[in-house]
Amino acid sequence: MHPCVLLLAQLPLIPQPRELASRPDLALTRGVSVAAQPDDRFAAQDLSDALRERGLRVVPPGTPGAVPVMLARLGTPAARRALAGARAAWDSAMTPEGYVLVADSGRVTIVGASAAGVFYGAQTLKQLVGRSSRLHGAVIRDWPALRWRGAQDDVSRGPVPTLDYQRRQIRTIAAYKLNVFSLYFEHTLAYPADPLIAPPGGALTPDDARALVAYAAQYHVTIVPEQEAFGHLHHVLKHERYAELGETPHGHVLAPGDSGSLPLITGWFAAIDSLFPGPFVHVGADETFELGRGRTKPLVDSLGLGPVYLDFLARIATALHPAGRRLLFWGDVAVTSPDQVKALPHDLVAVAWNYWSKDGFDPLLKPFFDAGLETWVAPGVNGWNRVFPDYATALPNIQGFIAAGQRLGSTGALNTSWDDDGEALFEPNWYGVLFGAAASWQPGTADIVEFQRRFGAAFCGDTTGAVDEAERRLLAGHALLDSVGLGGATDDLFWLDPWSARGQTAAGVMRAVAPRLRLLAEDAIELVARARPHASRNLETLDAIELGARKIDFIGMKFQLADEVARLYDLARDPVPPATPPDYLVEITSMNGRLQDLRDGYTLLRDLYEAGWRRENRPYWLGNVLARYDVATRLWLGRIDRFNDVLAQWWSTKQLPSPSELGLPS
């Protein structure tokens, strides 16, 4: 193979283009000029800004020695010249979002049939800029496998991002050719007609929504609002004003038979229609576990759970029926009542979801295809309830589910990020979000190993491979904990008291893997440090990787040191001469004591976590998480005080209490 072809094959492009051929590199040392017609001026400005951020000089068109970049629409003279010169055909499948990029013979032309196509070509051009002011020459023909390629952020169960961070989310997903950003709401979209519901300081206002929609439109991103309209409504129904609408008192699910249920929903979606003008609205309707346990029990006993659920979903669809818009809903019914799917209105879009499997997705999709319904697939980045996303689970899930969707005719993918316990930060999710972008754009099955080799350079500008290796180390840490039945590096494991009964059960399996787990995490910390001098963008992600690594390291250390305290105390009660009890007790509690290490671990991680939260989220809800750090810190402070008393007691009486009196495990 020609060396240039080998070089291009190694370029860190995400997503990978469908077709590319190598051309000689272009030197950018004398500057770059960017020209476009009025309809593509935003793409030109976005590209110019990115080139400046990479240290290049952007000059006016016609500047001698500068490399000219032309953004051209299909059918214009510039586009025809570029396509003819490169012998690049334009196929009908490339419209509307495809592009041709020609970087050759001292100039660059990007051809698109639409503003989106031109914009996506410009995003690829950004990734072709290498170090030393070089542009990798290439002829690229590229277009997406799926029409709708999305990322979803849960903004209703804990963290609510600032508008600035949401703008960054939009810019970033657009840079990797995603075109849908879905916001998940239970009670955090403020409705002026229902002011009781939204928490102060923790909701998107109508002005916020309008600002996001306008901002996203520039980047060819459609905001898809998801307002739960059936289940997941506890934070509405807990209010006495709305409690009578619930299936159970202050529960989670609207009662289908209550005359006030549909008017409440239609009022919300009337407001949504005025704020979010895109082609889709998501009504949720998943996990209606309480249905049939309360007010509708007689109806469910008579007709069955599936028919009652489907009837109310159909009534929601009929009541909303927004002109020119499609309603999305979560496709639980394919699992719970596949024989009932044909009763659904055929203009609905079913979003099938699964966040843990790597194959076997056909049963989630085929009932909808057989009934003539359009489908999207929804894998997940697996960052919820975990100190760092479990990419050992997430990457195969994203890979397999999106490939299955492509094979079976799905029109979209929605890669999900949830915040079930309210602690998950979004910043660690970019690894999974970008893999979802690659899997949605590229045809067939996305290559995990290739992605893992490209991420650090494509996202952070780190060409050393250190970021990629850090992600692999943390992936291996999750896999290690999964392999012994601990379920990965979970928040529960992070908070678990190792001396509690449940903590001792976990300790029984943690002992064998803690050293390996800690070395993987500490490798990741060191790799991030090595990457920092070389990384040129998205540096916040390095902070997020480091925080995740430190929390995983602490999980292992906590169980190790808790065991060591118990062993040291046994030795203090039966010392090996010439050692005396205080020699062992000061190993437990002192300036360098094991108990102080555990206290210090929680206080350090509290500071790092709070900094990460404040970089992306509003203050709302943060206190709930910091309270957990404070409780954990006080637990170990209390033990420090107790063991200090034990040491003082020994000097006074030469007696030590039993381990059980100190809460030590037997």
Secondary structure by P-SEA (a helix, b strand, c coil): ccaaaaaaaaccccccccbbbbccccccccbbbbbbcccaaaaaaaaaaaaaaabbbbbccccccbbbbbbcccccaaaaaaaaaaccccccccccccbbbbbcccbbbbbbccaaaaaaaaaaaaaacccccccbbbbbbbbbccccccccccccccccccaaaaaaaaaaaaaacccbbbbbbccccccccccccccccccccaaaaaaaaaaaaaacbbbbbbcccccccccccccccccccccccccccccccccaaaaaaaaaaaaaaacccccccccccccccccccccaaaaaaaccaaaaaaaaaaaaaaacccccbbbbbccccccccccccccccccccccccccccccccccccaaaaaacccbbbbbcccccccccccccccaaaaaaaaaaaaaaccccccccccccccccccccaaaaaaaaaaaaaccccccaaaaaacccccccccccaaaaaaaaaaaaaaaaaaaaccccccccccccccccaaaaaaaacccccaaaaaaaaaaaaaaaaaacccccccaaaaaaaaaaaaaaaaaaaaaaaaaaaaaaaaaaacccccccaaaaaaaacccccaaaaaaaaaaaaaaaaaaaaaacccccaaaaaaaaaaaaaaaaaaaaaaaaaaaaaaaacccccccccccccc
